[in-house]
Amino acid sequence: MTADALPRLSRRATLLAGTVLVTGCGDEGSDTSTETPPAPPPPAASSAPSSTDASPSPSSPDASSGGPALAKTSDVPVGGGTVFKDAKVVVTQPTAGDFKAFSAVCTHQGCLVNKVADGTIDCPCHGSKFRITDGSVVAGPAPRPLPAEQIHVSSGTITLA
């Protein structure tokens, strides 16, 4: 068949056909996609904060940091951490008095991490795990560490910077 004998498609029809082909060829298990990850699911309502899954406690901004208070230092267990879903932050305390904060958004597909256990921050969507000390990847498929977040610890209170 010659090029002259082929039917002519409008630009819109060509783009639509290409979109359908690309969408239909995805492999949900692969990590080679360049598509933007889906937005994380909306946070679920929580009746009470726990050491591994908590919402920020209502409070006024801390005058020294300018950010909202997340929790008391006693709310974050030594060797563990607490996830603050609404703020999309996880705060860890690898050793007594050493507090770290990271984004709670997994670097794989944007799900929120949901717990801190056995020295890792865990994502429920595909099993990624991150170190509580520096947010680095312990187990994939996450391609990058959790980004660090800025916090201030003062007078027993942890606030976002």
Secondary structure, DSSP 8 states (H G I E B T S, - for coil): --GGGS----HHHHHHHHHHHHHHT--TT-S---S-----------SS--SSSB--------TTT-S-EEEEGGGS-TTEEEEETTTTEEEEEEETTEEEEEESB-TTTS-B--EEETTEEE-TTT--EEETTT--EEESS--S---B--EEEETTEEEE-
